[in-house]
Amino acid sequence: MHIESLVRMANQIGAFFEAMPDRAEALQDLATHIRKFWEPRMRTALLAHLDEGGADLRGIVTDALSHHRAIF
C-alpha cells in the first residue's frame, strides 16, 4: 500500500477522534484503533513515514503515534 493512502486513511481516522473533548483520550483511542485494525506492515510504514517527518499527517495523528508508539 502506498504511503499516500496510509496518510489519507490515518488523517480520516484522526478527523473523527479530533472531535473528542478529551485530547488524551482521543490520542489513546486513535492509536488503539490503528493498532487493532491495521495490519503490521501498514503500521510499520506509517511509523517510518512519521520518522521521516510525517509529511501531510494531521497533528492529532502525529501526536497519537508519537505518544503511544510503544503499543504498535
N, C-alpha and C positions, 0 to 999 in steps of 0.2 A: 504494500500500500504506500502511496506517495505521501510525503510529509505534509503537503498542502491539504490533503484530505484529512489527515490526522489533526492538523491545526484547526481546520474548519469544524470538525466534529467536537474537538475539545472546547473551542470557543462557544459552540452552541450549548454544550453542557454548562459551561461557565455562565452563560447568559441566564440560564434557568436558576442556577444557585445564587447568582448575584442579587436576585430579588429577596433573598432571605434576610431578615433583620439582624440576625446574629452572625457576624462575619466569621468568627472562629468556627461555628457550627457549619457554615456554608463551605469553608475551606476543607474541613474534615469530610463532609458529605460528598463534595466534588471528588476529592482524592479517592474516597471509598468507592464511589461509582465507577471511576476509571479502573481501579484495581479489580473490581468484581466483574465488569462487563467487557473489558478489553483484553485481548489475548496478550501474552507476554511480549511477543515481537512488537506489537503496537505500542505498548508501554515503554519498552526499551528505546524505540525510535523517537517517541515523544520526549523522553528524558534526555536523549542525546541532542535533540533539537534545542531543548532548554539549555543544555550545557554550551551549546554553540551560540547562545544569545537569545534564543526564544523568539525570533522574529515573527511578528504578526499574532502572537498569543495575547489574549486578554490578560490584564493584570491579575484578575482573580485566579486564572489558570496557572500563571507563573507562581503566584503566592502559594496556591494549594500544592503544586508539585514540589516546590522548594521546602515548605514547612512539613510536608508529610511524605517526603521522599522514601523514608525507611519502610513504608508499608508496601512499596512496589517491589 
